[in-house]
Amino acid sequence: MLLIAALAGCASVGPDYRAPASVAPAAWQAVPLDGLLAGSSADLSRWWEQLSDPLLSSLIDDALLANPDLKSAAAALRGARASRDLASANRFPTVNASSGVTRSTSLGAARTLYQAGFDASWEPDVFGGTRRALEAADADLDASLADLRSTRVSLVAEVALNYVELRAFQARLAIARNNLESQSETLQITDWRAQAGLVSALDVEQARSNRDTTRAQVPALDSGRAGAEHRLAILLGRTPGSLHARLDAPGAGRLPALPASVALRIPAEALRQRPDVQAAERRLAAETARVGQAEAARYPSFSLSGAIGLEALSLSTLSGGGQIARSLAGAVSGPVFDAGRLRARVDAQDALREQMLAAYDKAVLTALEDVQNALVALANGRERQQALSSAADAARNAALLARHRYSSGLIDFQTVLSTERSLLTIEDSLASAEAERVTALIQLYKALGGGWSPDGTTQSTGKAS
């Protein structure tokens, strides 16, 4: 038995885990963002504050307190912590206390026996199965914590993305209504000229068609605005429509401001910051440990048990030191023939480990792709916004000149119609491009794993991140 106890501290069977080698490139593919990108020293835990929008920051803080998905991830973390504690407890002996009274009658004589004592049992972890189970539980706990952080990263980004989408719809609604008002004025001018016999009824009907086409866009844009608003409410753990007054306040339609510079970490740092990559790596570690756990089941198992107690015919003699009863036992058992079941379990677990390795590789590649796509979108978005801004200025001037020249009878109505349609299209595209640029920045910070703090707390709520 002493030998068994000594063997319980020996090395565990099965493969020892080694983290996969990094496949991160030395730098990101070059994109034309000169003057915008900054170094990697900036803190990404509350990146949304760089957008200088107090309402957005307030919405995100509320979501971090009440979002159902975040609550579920926190509950899963508590469950993983309890499972780890259970795996740790399995390393130690179990000790129980018991007491009892037995009354029996034999040959007309009654006899009462009082008993009290302790019994203990222990299964020495000779081949490391229990140690591997604890190793797997530790990795599962780390993965669950990374899942909570990943949920936080996604939640923060989703709130910001839906907020930007809402503001974009509000801006596009304002543009449509402004153009609708202008086109209504054009219709009135055309109608006056038709009454004066200066133009035909065709111009009036074309002006009315143009105005009503624009008017038809308003309900569709408002439906999009309402959808974004309702999604925001759900992300905050509230009922749809409960945020309307808060989001429809003065200034509606104004997008968050882009910061002067963007913190861009090198690929290796970005992978370390990404909680989904961390979770994939920890799940690989857990399944590697379970290979050793399955391998240990193929070896013999040992058990030790013992008991010590007192027996007496009365309570007084029991408390005063009755007869002492002792027992100590040891047992060993092991598989002799199982038709390859245990070997098959090891093979199945090893195949699962390979699946987790492939999942980790995919998580790494996806993370690198996310950052690169966001960088390209941010660069192209800036170029597109600049071009559309210039086009919108020209379209406004053209529409104004066309209306004046038409009122003076210098041009036909087709020119007015064309310039008004172009103005609406370009202004709507410009509003979408401005929103897409902010969206690209949000997606970049999400791709970089921003939104959680390595010290385990958030600046706003103080809760585990």
VOGU-3710 file (C-alpha; in Angstrom, 3 decimals, decimal comma):
1> mlliaalagc> 0,000/0,000/0,000  2,915/2,333/0,686  4,220/1,511/-2,784  0,823/2,329/-4,309  0,750/5,669/-2,507  4,247/6,456/-3,783  3,323/5,517/-7,360  0,352/7,922/-7,247  2,745/10,827/-7,736  4,428/9,420/-10,832
11> asvgpdyrap> 4,139/10,814/-14,353  0,806/10,573/-16,164  0,285/8,456/-19,262  -0,788/10,041/-22,526  0,585/12,999/-24,523  1,754/16,146/-22,749  0,195/19,287/-24,231  2,260/21,756/-26,214  0,698/24,888/-27,670  0,679/24,957/-31,506
21> asvapaawqa> 3,318/27,053/-33,217  2,121/30,494/-34,319  1,327/31,003/-38,003  0,842/34,774/-37,709  2,649/36,857/-40,375  5,115/39,509/-39,305  2,886/42,367/-40,524  -0,457/43,062/-42,160  -0,771/43,420/-45,890  -0,180/47,064/-46,774
31> vpldgllags> -3,291/49,234/-47,183  -3,463/53,004/-47,969  -4,200/54,244/-44,468  -1,218/56,531/-43,952  -1,827/59,049/-41,203  -4,672/57,041/-39,680  -3,002/54,007/-38,123  -1,282/54,339/-34,753  0,893/51,997/-32,725  -0,287/49,041/-30,672
41> sadlsrwweq> 0,115/50,658/-27,252  -3,476/51,944/-27,071  -5,906/50,195/-24,715  -8,668/48,409/-26,665  -10,785/47,434/-23,651  -13,103/50,444/-24,187  -12,369/51,332/-27,788  -15,894/52,719/-28,364  -15,049/55,776/-26,276  -12,810/56,893/-29,148
51> lsdpllssli> -15,992/57,491/-31,189  -16,921/60,425/-28,905  -20,587/59,459/-28,657  -21,828/59,494/-25,020  -25,143/57,858/-25,942  -23,376/54,929/-27,607  -21,133/54,488/-24,557  -24,201/54,522/-22,311  -25,963/51,901/-24,452  -22,927/49,616/-24,370
61> ddallanpdl> -22,608/49,900/-20,587  -26,301/48,999/-20,228  -25,878/46,007/-22,541  -22,915/44,729/-20,508  -25,166/44,674/-17,449  -28,333/43,145/-18,901  -27,645/41,234/-22,126  -29,075/37,662/-21,939  -26,215/36,082/-23,921  -23,651/37,612/-21,576
71> ksaaaalrga> -25,578/36,327/-18,550  -25,675/32,848/-20,108  -21,916/32,912/-20,739  -21,318/33,993/-17,128  -23,461/31,082/-15,890  -21,495/28,690/-18,120  -18,283/29,997/-16,541  -19,632/29,276/-13,047  -20,520/25,761/-14,180  -17,027/25,202/-15,583
81> rasrdlasan> -15,509/26,429/-12,312  -17,655/23,969/-10,346  -16,620/21,118/-12,672  -12,981/22,024/-12,123  -13,485/21,957/-8,345  -15,072/18,514/-8,669  -12,133/17,214/-10,701  -9,749/18,577/-8,077  -11,694/16,959/-5,225  -11,394/13,542/-6,894
91> rfptvnassg> -7,676/13,493/-6,029  -8,278/13,240/-2,292  -9,645/10,525/-0,003  -13,267/10,465/1,050  -13,927/10,317/4,786  -17,359/9,619/6,299  -18,594/9,575/9,872  -21,357/7,256/11,031  -23,176/6,214/14,193  -25,948/3,770/14,939
101> vtrstslgaa> -27,897/1,740/17,441  -28,800/-1,916/16,896  -31,329/-3,683/19,122  -31,682/-7,446/18,817  -33,366/-10,283/20,752  -31,941/-13,769/21,039  -33,324/-16,607/23,226  -35,536/-14,114/25,004  -32,656/-11,780/25,862  -32,614/-8,255/24,459
111> rtlyqagfda> -29,316/-6,740/23,470  -28,502/-3,163/22,360  -25,289/-2,324/20,535  -24,061/1,268/20,107  -21,614/2,082/17,305  -19,699/5,207/16,193  -16,751/5,616/13,868  -15,143/6,840/10,643  -14,501/5,165/7,325  -12,323/6,355/4,465
121> swepdvfggt> -11,647/5,355/0,880  -9,122/6,460/-1,704  -8,206/5,536/-5,247  -4,515/6,403/-5,791  -3,923/8,033/-9,165  -1,097/5,738/-10,169  -1,276/6,275/-13,941  -2,473/9,873/-13,924  -6,080/9,506/-15,059  -7,338/11,844/-12,334
131> rraleaadad> -4,522/14,315/-12,957  -5,362/14,359/-16,652  -9,035/14,932/-15,799  -8,041/17,914/-13,650  -5,802/19,199/-16,439  -8,753/18,973/-18,848  -11,062/20,719/-16,363  -8,544/23,548/-15,946  -8,419/24,002/-19,715  -12,235/23,875/-19,937
141> ldasladlrs> -12,427/26,609/-17,307  -9,990/28,761/-19,287  -12,015/28,137/-22,460  -15,232/29,112/-20,701  -13,643/32,349/-19,505  -12,479/33,037/-23,065  -16,031/32,345/-24,294  -17,344/34,944/-21,858  -14,804/37,447/-23,144  -15,677/36,571/-26,753
151> trvslvaeva> -19,357/37,113/-26,010  -18,474/40,501/-24,570  -16,417/41,432/-27,637  -19,255/40,430/-29,968  -21,888/42,168/-27,835  -20,035/45,474/-27,751  -19,499/45,355/-31,520  -23,131/44,401/-32,219  -24,448/47,280/-30,129  -22,126/49,700/-31,945
161> lnyvelrafq> -22,950/48,278/-35,387  -26,715/48,455/-34,821  -26,361/51,962/-33,416  -24,492/53,081/-36,539  -27,092/51,371/-38,723  -29,850/53,206/-36,863  -28,088/56,555/-37,286  -27,553/55,825/-40,984  -31,255/55,123/-41,509  -32,116/58,322/-39,645
171> arlaiarnnl> -29,717/60,293/-41,865  -31,106/58,700/-45,030  -34,640/59,462/-43,848  -33,707/63,112/-43,406  -32,172/63,165/-46,890  -35,263/61,588/-48,448  -37,568/64,041/-46,688  -35,443/67,042/-47,706  -35,453/65,862/-51,316  -39,174/65,184/-51,078
181> esqsetlqit> -39,733/68,773/-49,988  -37,573/70,076/-52,833  -39,305/67,870/-55,397  -42,694/69,039/-54,109  -41,611/72,617/-54,774  -40,522/71,586/-58,280  -43,941/69,997/-58,855  -45,633/73,209/-57,750  -43,481/75,272/-60,125  -44,225/72,879/-62,962
191> dwraqaglvs> -47,922/73,012/-62,239  -47,890/76,846/-62,310  -46,050/76,827/-65,627  -48,511/74,311/-67,046  -51,449/76,494/-65,978  -49,763/79,405/-67,717  -49,449/77,331/-70,885  -45,662/77,363/-70,807  -45,212/73,566/-70,468  -47,296/70,526/-71,194
201> aldveqarsn> -49,063/68,241/-68,729  -46,288/65,711/-69,379  -43,869/67,785/-67,286  -46,393/67,914/-64,447  -46,907/64,147/-64,427  -43,171/63,487/-64,550  -42,633/65,833/-61,615  -45,405/64,121/-59,679  -43,955/60,675/-60,459  -40,515/61,796/-59,280
211> rdttraqvpa> -41,933/63,180/-56,029  -44,054/60,105/-55,287  -41,135/57,755/-56,015  -39,135/59,569/-53,360  -42,094/59,552/-50,975  -42,327/55,755/-51,382  -38,762/55,400/-50,038  -39,647/56,995/-46,706  -41,680/54,052/-45,263  -39,005/51,547/-46,292
221> ldsgragaeh> -36,268/53,590/-44,651  -38,385/54,027/-41,533  -38,892/50,250/-41,336  -35,118/49,793/-41,446  -34,704/52,394/-38,701  -37,288/50,643/-36,525  -35,609/47,263/-37,050  -32,222/48,595/-35,936  -33,838/50,268/-32,934  -35,591/47,056/-31,897
231> rlaillgrtp> -32,404/45,003/-32,242  -30,631/47,480/-29,980  -33,340/47,060/-27,361  -32,984/43,263/-27,444  -29,198/43,531/-27,095  -29,781/45,635/-23,973  -32,176/43,023/-22,573  -35,221/45,258/-23,081  -38,476/45,047/-24,986  -38,635/46,350/-28,588
241> gslharldap> -39,620/50,003/-28,716  -38,434/50,830/-25,206  -35,469/52,864/-26,524  -37,396/55,017/-28,989  -37,455/58,219/-26,948  -33,784/57,796/-26,050  -32,673/57,226/-29,641  -34,961/59,755/-31,298  -33,670/62,698/-29,292  -32,281/65,859/-30,959
251> gagrlpalpa> -29,222/65,045/-33,032  -30,713/61,846/-34,452  -28,960/60,902/-37,656  -25,529/62,093/-36,535  -22,978/59,320/-36,840  -20,244/58,731/-34,237  -17,074/60,641/-35,035  -14,077/58,748/-36,375  -10,953/59,134/-34,219  -7,868/60,866/-35,543
261> svalripaea> -5,921/57,592/-35,385  -6,626/53,883/-35,056  -4,617/51,528/-32,843  -3,465/48,578/-34,954  -1,670/45,722/-33,277  0,742/43,434/-35,072  -0,699/40,020/-36,069  0,829/38,100/-33,157  -0,568/40,581/-30,608  -3,975/40,529/-32,300
271> lrqrpdvqaa> -4,148/36,738/-32,022  -3,253/36,866/-28,339  -6,001/39,460/-27,798  -8,698/37,477/-29,625  -10,727/35,509/-27,027  -12,163/33,134/-29,639  -8,611/32,077/-30,542  -7,844/31,671/-26,837  -10,945/29,489/-26,408  -9,974/27,295/-29,370
281> errlaaetar> -6,464/26,810/-27,981  -7,752/25,907/-24,517  -10,235/23,389/-25,959  -7,340/21,762/-27,794  -5,485/21,526/-24,468  -8,538/19,970/-22,791  -9,009/17,287/-25,442  -5,271/16,501/-25,367  -5,498/15,884/-21,625  -8,516/13,635/-22,136
291> vgqaeaaryp> -6,424/11,425/-24,419  -4,267/10,678/-21,357  -7,393/10,177/-19,263  -8,681/7,583/-21,736  -5,246/5,934/-21,887  -5,108/5,643/-18,084  -8,338/3,617/-18,146  -6,414/0,815/-19,900  -4,165/0,327/-16,867  -4,956/-1,297/-13,499
301> sfslsgaigl> -6,719/0,758/-10,843  -6,041/0,584/-7,116  -8,246/1,353/-4,149  -7,624/1,642/-0,413  -10,302/1,673/2,255  -10,310/1,618/6,021  -12,546/2,126/9,005  -12,136/2,735/12,709  -14,858/2,910/15,314  -16,151/2,099/18,779
311> ealslstlsg> -18,691/-0,494/19,840  -20,356/-0,734/23,238  -23,477/-2,084/24,934  -24,297/1,319/26,444  -23,778/4,964/25,640  -21,751/5,516/28,775  -19,230/2,826/27,935  -19,123/4,018/24,289  -18,163/7,544/25,274  -15,777/6,202/27,837
321> ggqiarslag> -13,882/4,150/25,290  -15,720/1,081/24,103  -14,249/-1,713/22,140  -12,255/-0,428/19,154  -13,017/-1,932/15,745  -10,555/-1,461/12,900  -10,381/-2,548/9,268  -8,031/-1,837/6,361  -8,333/-3,176/2,830  -6,662/-2,737/-0,512
331> avsgpvfdag> -7,770/-3,864/-3,956  -6,505/-3,837/-7,494  -8,489/-4,348/-10,678  -7,682/-4,062/-14,348  -8,986/-5,013/-17,755  -8,161/-8,481/-18,979  -10,272/-8,713/-22,112  -12,610/-6,024/-23,465  -12,512/-6,736/-27,219  -10,635/-3,461/-27,841
341> rlrarvdaqd> -13,163/-1,116/-26,264  -10,645/0,880/-24,231  -8,233/1,150/-27,160  -11,090/2,397/-29,341  -11,955/5,054/-26,760  -8,360/6,293/-26,847  -8,441/6,429/-30,653  -11,762/8,268/-30,629  -10,450/10,810/-28,147  -7,292/11,306/-30,179
351> alreqmlaay> -9,441/11,959/-33,253  -11,365/14,568/-31,251  -8,053/16,170/-30,298  -7,180/16,409/-34,001  -10,556/18,064/-34,649  -9,806/20,680/-32,001  -6,401/21,283/-33,600  -8,094/21,903/-36,956  -10,631/24,181/-35,241  -7,790/26,152/-33,662
361> dkavltaled> -6,030/26,552/-37,019  -9,291/27,774/-38,550  -9,845/30,246/-35,700  -6,378/31,699/-36,258  -6,857/32,070/-40,012  -10,323/33,560/-39,541  -8,954/36,104/-37,085  -6,239/37,170/-39,527  -8,807/37,420/-42,327  -11,163/39,530/-40,189
371> vqnalvalan> -8,468/42,106/-39,469  -7,269/42,276/-43,063  -10,824/42,625/-44,432  -11,592/45,412/-41,966  -8,406/47,269/-42,927  -9,275/47,080/-46,618  -12,854/48,206/-45,944  -11,604/51,129/-43,853  -9,176/52,247/-46,569  -11,661/51,890/-49,422
381> grerqqalss> -14,399/53,504/-47,337  -12,362/56,655/-46,900  -11,696/56,904/-50,625  -15,369/56,258/-51,473  -16,611/58,811/-48,957  -14,304/61,504/-50,313  -15,474/60,891/-53,883  -19,152/60,879/-52,952  -18,785/64,013/-50,839  -17,400/65,870/-53,844
391> aadaarnaal> -20,128/64,417/-56,076  -22,847/65,448/-53,597  -21,628/69,066/-53,598  -21,715/69,128/-57,397  -25,151/67,476/-57,492  -26,618/70,054/-55,109  -25,288/72,918/-57,219  -26,555/71,276/-60,409  -30,035/70,734/-58,974  -30,255/74,323/-57,755
401> larhryssgl> -29,095/75,747/-61,100  -31,402/73,481/-63,066  -34,439/74,562/-61,038  -33,638/78,254/-61,510  -33,009/77,880/-65,249  -36,186/75,861/-65,660  -38,168/78,547/-63,823  -36,750/81,038/-66,299  -37,667/78,847/-69,261  -34,064/78,329/-70,347
411> idfqtvlste> -34,005/74,502/-70,165  -36,513/71,688/-70,473  -37,854/69,661/-67,554  -35,828/66,555/-68,318  -32,687/68,288/-67,047  -34,408/69,187/-63,772  -35,733/65,655/-63,410  -32,295/64,147/-64,017  -30,507/66,428/-61,553  -33,051/65,830/-58,779
421> rslltiedsl> -32,831/62,065/-59,171  -29,047/62,205/-59,183  -28,991/64,386/-56,074  -31,145/61,966/-54,077  -29,103/58,956/-55,186  -25,745/60,557/-54,445  -26,755/61,989/-51,062  -28,211/58,633/-50,034  -25,019/56,874/-51,152  -22,904/59,403/-49,238
431> asaeaervta> -24,855/58,762/-46,022  -24,393/55,017/-46,509  -20,668/55,452/-47,229  -20,156/57,498/-44,073  -21,896/54,797/-42,038  -19,906/52,041/-43,761  -16,667/53,743/-42,814  -17,617/53,835/-39,129  -18,810/50,230/-39,473  -15,425/49,219/-40,878
441> liqlykalgg> -13,699/50,792/-37,872  -15,987/48,904/-35,478  -15,314/45,660/-37,330  -11,583/46,342/-37,120  -11,686/46,753/-33,341  -13,822/43,621/-33,064  -11,356/41,728/-35,273  -8,510/42,902/-33,030  -10,343/41,438/-30,016  -11,133/44,807/-28,417
451> gwspdgttqs> -13,763/45,057/-25,736  -12,334/43,197/-22,739  -9,616/43,869/-20,218  -6,851/41,346/-19,404  -6,942/42,395/-15,731  -10,383/40,779/-15,442  -12,456/43,918/-14,788  -14,158/46,563/-16,884  -13,811/50,230/-16,227  -17,552/50,778/-16,345
461> tgkas> -19,107/47,955/-14,376  -16,246/46,381/-12,443  -17,508/42,927/-13,412  -15,389/40,101/-14,703  -14,592/40,525/-18,379
//
